Amino acid sequence: MNEEQFKNIDKPYLIHQTITTMDDQQFKKIEDLDGNTAKTVNRLPDDPSYVYDIFIPREYNIFPFPKRWPKSKKTRIMVGAMDSPFYDNWKKEGELINFDSFWLFESARELDVTEYNNASSDLKYLFTTMINRSKLHRRYLMKELDNFGLLYDKSEYSFLNPPKDENEVIWHKETEQEVLTSQEWILDDYNYEKPDFEWKPPIELKQSLLQIVGETIGGNEPLDPTFMTEKTWIPLLLGIPFVVVSSQNFHRDMYERFGIEMYDEIIDYHFDSVPEMQMRIHSLVKEINKLKHQNWHELRKRVSKKVKRNQEIVHKLITSADTVPNIESFDSEKWDWIVDEAQKRIKSGGFLKNLM
C-alpha cells in the first residue's frame, strides 16, 4: 500500500477503500495512524481471508460506534470493560473475548500512591464514594444516600460531571459539581472522558471504614459477564473494604470468578440478588445505614483479616497471569506490556504494605 492510500485512510468514514486485502503490517499501520478504535474499524477493508483482532480496553475508544464493519474470515474483539449498550453492540459484530482482569493490571501499573501512603489512616468517615460519570445507577445511589441522611457529616463524596439535558431530576443536588477536599486540584484540567486523576487515590479512602463503588454496568442479558473496572480493583489492591453498586449478583460473581470474599462480618449481602436496580440500591444503602452508629474501629478490626486475604488474592492474580486471555495475535503487544509492567510492580513489593 502506497503513501497516497494511507492519506485516504485518514478520512473519518472511508467506506469504499482502495485497499482490497489486509495483512498484519497494514493493519498495524492503520491503527497507529489514528489511534482510535472506532475510527479504525470504520476504515478496515473487506478481506474474507483475514482475521481481525480488535482490542478495546476503554470506553472512550469506542465512541462513536463504528458505522461499518469489514467482512472477514473472523473478527475477534477483546474488551477490557465497557457498559451497555456498547457491550451489546460489540458482541453482535464478532467473537467477544472478555479480558475481565484488564483493569486490575492497568491499575497496578498506573497507581500513584505517594500521597495516599503518607496520609493518616485515622477513621473520619463511614464511607467515601466517588462519582465521575453521572450515570443512572449512580444518581440513584446518591439519592438513596441522601434520603438516609448519610451524606455530608458522615461521609465524603465527589460528583464531578452533573448530568446535562436530563428531563427527570433523580437527586436534588445532581446539578451541582462536588469534589473531594483532597482532590480540588483536578478541577484545573478536568475531563470526564479521560479521568487520569483516578490513578491518585484520595486520602479520604484511607480514612473511611469502606468505599462505596459506583461500578460500570455490563450487558443486559443474564449470562453477560460482570465487568470489573479500576473502580473495584483499586480498593482491592490497596486493602480498602468496599461494597459495589452494579449489576445483579455482582458480589457473588466476583467470588465465583476470582475468589474475592464479601465483608459479611459487617454487611448483609442479600441486596446483591435483588433483580430491580432501584430496589437493589435501596437495600444496599439500608445496610450501610445500619453501620453509622456502630463503633467504626471495631468494624474495621472485624474485616481486617479478610481485607488482607482479598489483597493477597489480587496480587496473585497479577503474578500468575492466569486471567489473561491466551491469544496468538500480532496485536497482543497491546496488552502484553501492561501485564509485564504490572507484574514488575507487584514483584517489587506491590501494595501489601498499605494494609490498614
Secondary structure as UniProt FT lines:
FT   HELIX           3..9
FT   TURN            12..13
FT   HELIX           24..34
FT   HELIX           37..43
FT   STRAND          47..56
FT   HELIX           59..62
FT   STRAND          72..79
FT   TURN            84..85
FT   HELIX           86..90
FT   TURN            91..93
FT   STRAND          95..98
FT   TURN            100..101
FT   HELIX           102..110
FT   HELIX           114..118
FT   STRAND          125..133
FT   HELIX           136..147
FT   TURN            148..149
FT   STRAND          155..161
FT   TURN            172..175
FT   HELIX           181..189
FT   TURN            192..193
FT   HELIX           196..199
FT   HELIX           203..206
FT   STRAND          208..214
FT   TURN            222..223
FT   HELIX           230..238
FT   STRAND          242..245
FT   TURN            248..249
FT   HELIX           250..258
FT   TURN            264..266
FT   HELIX           269..273
FT   HELIX           277..289
FT   TURN            290..293
FT   HELIX           296..320
FT   TURN            322..323
FT   HELIX           330..332
FT   HELIX           333..347
FT   TURN            348..351
FT   HELIX           352..354
//
